[in-house]
Amino acid sequence: MAKHHVAATVNGDPVEFLCETHDTLLDALRDQLGLTGTKEGCGTGDCGACSVTVDGRLVCSCLMLAVEAQGTSVGTIEGMAEGETLHPLQRKFLDHAALQCGICTPGFLVAAKALLEKHPEPTETEVRYWLAGNLCRCTGYDKIVRAVLDAAAEMRGA
Amino acid sequence: MQEKVKTNGAVAFDWVGTRPLRPDGVDKVTGRARFGADLAMQGQLVGKVLRSPHPHARIRSIDTSAAAALPGVKAVVTRDDFKDQPSQLIPAGEQMINYRDVVRNVMAREKALYEGHAVAAVAATSASIAKQALKLIKVDYEVLPHVIDVVEAMKPRAPLLHDDLITAGVEPAPKAPSNVAKRVEIGHGDVVFGFRQADVVVERTFTTQAVHQGYIEPHACVASVSEDGQADVWCTTQGHWMVRAQCARLLGWETSKIRVTASEIGGGFGGKTVVYLEPLALALAKKARRPVKMVMTREEVFQASGPTSGATAHVKIGAKLDGRIVAAEAELKYQAGAFPGSPVQPGAMCAFAPYDVENVKVVGYDVVTNRPKVAAYRAPGAPISEYAVECVVDDIASRLGMDPIELRLKNAAKQGTKAAYGPKLGPVGFVETLVAAKAHDHWHAPLGKNQGRGIASGFWFNIGGETSASLQLNEDGTLSLTVGTPDIGGSRASMCMMAAEELGVDIDSIRVQIGDTGQLGFNFLTGGSRATFSSGMATVEAAREVIREACKRAAKLWELPEDAVEFRKGAVRPAGANAGKHAPLTLRDIAGLAGKTGGPIAGYARINAQGAAPSFGTHIADVEVDPETGKVTVVRYTAIQDAGRAIHPSYVEGQYQGGVAQGIGWALNEEYIYGKDGKLQNPGFLDYRVPVASDLPMIDTVIVEVPNPRHPYGVRGVGETPIIPPLAAVANAVADATGVRFADLPMSPPRVLAALDEARTRGTAKI
C-alpha cells in the first residue's frame, strides 16, 4: 500500500516523512526522523517513556498515529535545551541524581515540563499524580519529585 | 551534602564521598544517550519471533516454506539452525548454566514449555512483512497438559516438563523423573535439639508470586555478520562478555569472531544477564547477509524474559524467653520456570544469614513449571526466604512482648559469627543499622488512624569476579578510562571519582567509556552488586600503574633511582632532601614528555576481584490500611543500610530508594496471574502494576559506613540488599495496623479485604 506523506513541525523545524497507516507518531519520530530520545517502553500508553507534546498537549506518542501529526507542532526531548543551555528541569535532574539508567528520563522531563507550564507551583502530591503515567523502575521517584519541585521553585524565581 | 569521610582519622578524600554530576548525565537528559533500540545499522532488516501460544506442547513439525517465499523475507530460523548442546553445568558468575537448556530456551526444540516460548524467527525488510511472515509459519503442536503452580508441579502425577529430569541432591537418586530439579540443604547444629530448648516456637507457611524485574527498556539488539564470519552485536545487556560467550557457544563460532558492544542499558535488575534475541539476530543476519535488528514488545518481555520465582516458604523459629533464637528451620519451594535453575540456593543461604543461630536447617527445592525460565532479579532468591523469616521474627517478638529491634540486636550476626551458609563473617554493619533504626525519629513518631509500623532486615553476599580496566594518560595530561561493566545506575561517576582520588586530578579531566569486548580482557557482568566494587578496584589498580610509570619517567629525567621520587597531589616530586631540588612534574608535564621518555603511558588492570563483603539493611515502613477497600498505602519509609563506603552518596541513596520501590511493588501489587489455560493474563504495565509516583512517599535513607577492609575505598556493593527488607517491613506494618498476619503476597486490596472480613467475623481485626 502506498505510504502517507506527512508534514509537521518538530522542535520548531519543518519536517516531512512517509509512513504506513498503522505507524505511530513514536515510530515516525524514531525511525523516520532519527529522534531516538523518545523511548518505547510498552507501546500501550502505560509507561510514559514516549511522552511528547503535540500542539502543547502532553501525549504518549505510541498512542497517536503518525498520520495524525499532519500540520501539528511536536515537541520532543531533543528540543528541550536551548542551544548549550539545559532547561532548568534537565539541570535539576542532574543535580538531584534523579536518574539511574536514564531510559525513562526523557519522558519524565517532557511530562514535567508540561506540568510546570500549566501549574508553575505544584505541590508534591500534584507532581506525583501528574507523573503517575510515567514509570521509573530505578529511583523510587524520590529524587525525581524533588528535582521537579526544585526546578519549579527556580523557574518561579523563588 | 555528606561530610567528607576520613580514613583512620587522616586526610579527607577529595572526591570519594562527594556528589559531583555524573559524566554521562547530559547525554541522558537530552535524549542523546543511545540505548538498545536506538541504533540503526545501514540496510538493516527487522527481526521478529514466532512464539508458542501453548504453555506446554510437543512440536511435531515446523513448516517455514510459505514464510520464506514471501517477498521481503530474507531469512527464517528455527530449532534446526541451532546445534544441540550436551547437558553440562558451566559456571556463569553467580549461577551455573546448562547450555542444553540455554539452546532450548532461545529456540524451542522438542517441546514448547511456556506460552511465549520462541519457536521460529524471521528477518524481513519491514516490520509489517516480518509480522505477515510469522503468520505464514505452520507449526504442528501436540498440546500437552501443563502445570503452573509450584506445589502442584511437585505432586507425583503432575505433567512432566522433562522426561529425563532426575532430582539432584537426593541419595539415592530417584529412579523416576519429576519436576523437582534439585534438593539443596544447608545448616549446622541440631534443630531437633534446638527446638527442645525453645520457650516459644512460631511456624508459618508463606507464598509469594512470580514478579518481573520490570526494566522500562525492552530487550533489543542489532547484529551484523560479514561474509567471512566477522560478527558485530550491539545490545542492551548487563554483560557483553557473557553475550559473546553464550552466542559463540550456541552458534559454534569462535569467540574472537564476535564483537559485542553494550548500549546504554535501560534497567536490568538481573533480567539482562541472559541471552534471548542476540543468538537469533546473529543467526538471521548470517543467513540474510544483512544486519538484523530485533526489539521485544512489552508483552514478549513479560511472557518470555525474567521473571523471578514465585514460591512457598515454610519457616519455624524457636526462642528462649529472653529473646535468644535457639533454632531455625525453613523449607523453600521455588519455581524455576521451564528449565532448572531457580535461585533457591541463595534463598536458602540468605534465609537466616542475619542471625547468629546455633541450630539451623534450610531445605530448598528447585521446581520446573510451565512458565518462562526465571532470570536473576536483584538479590536472587533472598527477598522470598528473608521475607518469611522476618515475618516470623516479628511474630516471635510480639509473642515475647519484646521490641523487634531489641530482638534482632540480641541475635544479630556480627564479625566472627558463623553464618548459616558456612563462613565466618568479617566486619559487617548489621548491628549498626539496627542501632541507627532505633535512634531514628521515624521509629518513635506517632501513628495515625488505621496505620501500622513494621521493621525488617536484609542480607546479601555481594560478589567480585573477573574484571579488566584500562586507563590511558593522553598527550595533554587528561585521561581516558575504559571499564567493562555496563553503567546501569551511575557507576561511571564512581569510577571517575576513584581514579581522580588516586591521581589527584579533577574528575572532569577523566572521560570514562564502557569498552566493547574487543577493547578489554574478560569482564563478568554488572550484577551481584559488583560494578563499583570490582571495576572500582580495577580502576584503582590501573591508576596506580599510571602513577608508577609516571614516577619512572620522572626519575629517568632527573637521573634519580626510582625510589627517590614519589607521587603526591597529582605530581611526581623528589622524595626527601637527598633527591635534590626538582620542580614537581604534574601528570600533564609527564604526558607531554612521554614520547621522549619511553612512549605512551597507560595502566591496564586485569583482576579477579576478591574480598566482596556482605551488606546488611534495616528498613522501617509505615502503612495505612483502608478498612473499606483493603488498599494498603505506604505513608512513610526509611531505609538504613551499610554501604561499606559510599563513593557517590546520591547514587547509593538511589539504590536504596529504587530497591525499596521494587520491594513495595512485590509486597503490595505485582504478580504474574495465570488462567486455567496456563496463559499469562497480565503481560502489560496496565495489569502488571509496578509502583507509580503517586503510590509512594518520599523514601528516607541512612547510609551506614562500616568500610570493607578488602577494597581500596571500603566499598561493599549496595544494589541488591535494598529489595530484601521491604516485603516483610510492609507485611509487619500491615499486621501492626490490622491485627492480621498476611502470609501471602501480594497484599492486594481484594486479598486484604477478604482477610479483614474474616478476621472481623472472628473478632480479631484491629480495624
Interface residues (C-beta under 8 A of the other chain):
Chain A: E20 H22 R30 D31 G34 L35 T36 G37 T38 K39 E40 G41 C42 G43 T44 D46 C47 A49 T76 I77 E78 M80 A81 L86 Q90 F93 L94 D95 H96 A97 L99 Q100 C101 G102 I103 C104 T105 P106 L109 E124 T125 V127 R128 Y129 L131 A132 G133 N134 L135 C136 R137 C138 T139 G140 Y141 D142 K143 I144 V145 R146
Chain B: R19 L21 R22 D24 G25 V26 K28 V29 T30 G31 R32 A33 R34 F35 A37 D38 A40 S128 Q213 G214 Y215 I216 E217 P218 E264 I265 G266 G267 G268 F269 V295 T297 R298 I488 G489 G490 H648 S650 Y651 E653 G654 Q655 Q657 G658 G659 V660 A661 Q662 G684 F685 L686 V690 P691 V692 A693 S694 D695 L696 M698 I699
